[in-house]
């Protein structure tokens, strides 16, 4: 009975060992395989995806995801170039492009990329003015992406985008910016009002020139004014009469009264 059971046990062990050598990798996964501690290449199935066969108890397979990782950069206290303390957080998008470098060159590429993002965020924003931080967000994002990507390239990590999410200002600075914006709006309103007054004076000067060349236009304007006054619901209406209009009547009256 023992002789019969031993071959079955050996056969079962062989089958289990063979099954342990089969690894199925998804479409977004790649394998890094070590044989006796050294990097192994040219294995059956390659590095995936699909079925990858290794030698049990001799080879070690490490799975690496090639998908894009979205990582939040925790809020960082940053002192800008003009000595304003702000709290800034960001989000970084990256993915592994070389799985072997991501495993061999750095212990934990996710943690390393996060730390690199935090230090770079403080360094880059510390060299910027507060106004640039608020208005030139796209340029700052591009600089952050370029610098972080250069640092993570030896790890086989490609940084595709970095976006600054929120910039939290102190209450005093928020009030100062609000006062500055209000003063700017008042200045623009005064400029627009002055420009309107200037254009109106120009139109009045043009109208005066036209009326001075044609006295009849003044009489027509006077009659139009009377019509506008009459359209209002007033109990008493006073009609101003120009001296030029009644001058002939006054002259005739003067001649009659002379002895």
Secondary structure, 3 states (H helix, E strand, C coil): CHHHHHHHHHHHHHHHHHHHCEEEECCCEEEEEEECCEEECCCCCCCCCEEEECCCCCEEEEEEECCCEEEEEEEEEEECCCCCEEEEEEEEEEEECCHHHHHHCCCCHHHHHHHHHHHHHHHHHHCCCHHHHHHCHHHHHHHHHHHHHHHHHHHCEEEEEEEEEEEECCHHHHHHHHHHHHHHHHHHHHHHHHHHHHHHHHHHHHHHHHHHHCHHHHHHHHHHHHHHHHHCCCCCCCCCCCHHHHHHHHHHHHHHHCC
